[in-house]
Amino acid sequence: MTSRGRWVTICALLCFCTACAGNGDAVTTATTRFLDAVDQGDGEAACTMLSPPAEESLTSDGTDCATALTELDLPSGGGVRTTSVWSDRAQVHTADDVLFLVDLSNGWRIAAAGCEQQPDEIYKCVLEAS
């Protein structure tokens, strides 16, 4: 590889890493907005942060989203500890919870929350898309 080729590769990697860092900030912001709304009992605000399939899983029995969400036993946030971003998907660990997010046209949205890892490395979530 030529010297110029190495620099192009290094610049591309730096741009990629910068984009991931930016996504991590956006994921953290979306998660924090959701957790704050849940902690304050503001189901309407929390519902605006859900992905459509997650919202649909809450309302499939005819209950409105805000009511159904506030009735869930979601762990209190405890603040974001780590975020992992893979393209349009993300996983967030808080002190008390694991959440999964998806990047949609209107920003990062919660796809699952109240998740606990099971022995077979699969997560079981209180809130998840059906």
C-alpha positions as CSV (number, residue, x, y, z in Angstrom):
1,M,0.0,0.0,0.0
2,T,1.3,3.4,-0.9
3,S,1.8,6.2,1.6
4,R,-1.2,8.0,0.1
5,G,-3.3,4.8,0.4
6,R,-2.4,4.5,4.1
7,W,-3.5,8.1,4.7
8,V,-6.8,7.5,2.9
9,T,-7.4,4.4,5.0
10,I,-6.5,6.2,8.2
11,C,-8.8,9.1,7.3
12,A,-11.6,6.8,6.5
13,L,-11.2,5.0,9.8
14,L,-11.1,8.3,11.7
15,C,-14.3,9.4,10.0
16,F,-16.0,6.1,10.8
17,C,-15.0,6.3,14.5
18,T,-16.2,9.9,14.7
19,A,-19.5,8.9,13.3
20,C,-19.8,6.1,15.8
21,A,-19.0,8.5,18.7
22,G,-21.7,10.9,17.4
23,N,-24.1,8.0,17.3
24,G,-23.2,7.1,20.9
25,D,-24.0,10.6,22.0
26,A,-27.4,10.5,20.2
27,V,-28.1,7.1,21.7
28,T,-27.2,8.3,25.2
29,T,-29.5,11.4,24.7
30,A,-32.4,9.3,23.5
31,T,-32.0,6.8,26.4
32,T,-31.8,9.6,29.0
33,R,-34.9,11.3,27.6
34,F,-36.8,8.0,27.9
35,L,-35.5,7.1,31.3
36,D,-36.2,10.6,32.7
37,A,-39.8,10.4,31.4
38,V,-40.3,6.9,32.9
39,D,-38.8,8.1,36.2
40,Q,-41.2,11.1,36.3
41,G,-44.2,8.9,35.4
42,D,-44.7,10.8,32.1
43,G,-46.0,8.0,29.9
44,E,-46.8,10.4,27.1
45,A,-43.3,11.7,26.8
46,A,-41.8,8.2,27.2
47,C,-44.1,6.8,24.4
48,T,-42.7,9.4,22.0
49,M,-39.3,7.7,22.4
50,L,-40.5,4.2,21.5
51,S,-40.1,2.5,18.1
52,P,-43.4,1.8,16.4
53,P,-43.3,-2.0,17.1
54,A,-42.5,-1.4,20.8
55,E,-45.4,1.0,21.0
56,E,-47.7,-1.4,19.2
57,S,-46.8,-4.2,21.7
58,L,-48.1,-1.9,24.5
59,T,-51.3,-0.9,22.8
60,S,-52.3,-4.2,21.1
61,D,-55.0,-4.8,23.7
62,G,-56.5,-1.4,23.3
63,T,-54.8,0.3,26.2
64,D,-53.3,3.7,25.3
65,C,-49.5,3.8,25.3
66,A,-49.0,6.2,28.1
67,T,-51.2,4.2,30.5
68,A,-49.6,0.8,29.5
69,L,-46.1,2.2,29.9
70,T,-46.6,3.6,33.3
71,E,-48.1,0.3,34.4
72,L,-44.9,-1.6,33.5
73,D,-42.4,-2.4,36.1
74,L,-39.4,-0.8,34.4
75,P,-36.2,-0.4,36.4
76,S,-35.3,3.1,37.3
77,G,-32.6,4.4,35.0
78,G,-29.6,4.9,37.2
79,G,-27.8,6.7,34.3
80,V,-26.2,5.5,31.2
81,R,-23.0,3.5,31.9
82,T,-22.1,2.1,28.4
83,T,-23.4,2.3,24.9
84,S,-22.6,0.0,22.0
85,V,-23.7,1.1,18.5
86,W,-23.8,-1.2,15.4
87,S,-25.0,0.8,12.4
88,D,-28.7,1.4,13.1
89,R,-28.9,-0.6,16.3
90,A,-27.6,0.1,19.8
91,Q,-27.5,-1.5,23.3
92,V,-27.3,0.6,26.4
93,H,-26.4,-0.5,29.9
94,T,-27.5,1.5,32.9
95,A,-27.0,0.8,36.5
96,D,-30.3,-1.1,36.6
97,D,-31.3,-1.9,33.1
98,V,-30.3,-2.9,29.6
99,L,-32.1,-1.2,26.7
100,F,-32.0,-1.8,22.9
101,L,-32.5,1.1,20.5
102,V,-33.0,1.4,16.7
103,D,-32.2,4.5,14.6
104,L,-35.2,5.6,12.6
105,S,-35.9,8.5,10.4
106,N,-37.0,10.5,13.5
107,G,-33.9,9.6,15.5
108,W,-33.0,6.9,18.0
109,R,-36.0,5.1,19.5
110,I,-36.3,2.5,22.3
111,A,-37.0,-1.0,20.9
112,A,-36.8,-2.8,24.2
113,A,-36.3,-1.9,27.9
114,G,-36.3,-3.7,31.2
115,C,-34.1,-6.4,29.8
116,E,-32.2,-9.0,31.7
117,Q,-29.7,-11.4,30.1
118,Q,-30.6,-15.1,30.3
119,P,-28.2,-17.9,30.8
120,D,-28.3,-18.7,27.0
121,E,-27.2,-15.1,26.2
122,I,-30.7,-14.1,25.1
123,Y,-32.3,-11.1,26.8
124,K,-35.8,-11.2,28.2
125,C,-37.4,-7.8,28.3
126,V,-40.4,-6.2,30.1
127,L,-41.0,-4.0,27.1
128,E,-40.2,-5.2,23.6
129,A,-41.6,-5.3,20.1
130,S,-44.0,-8.1,19.6
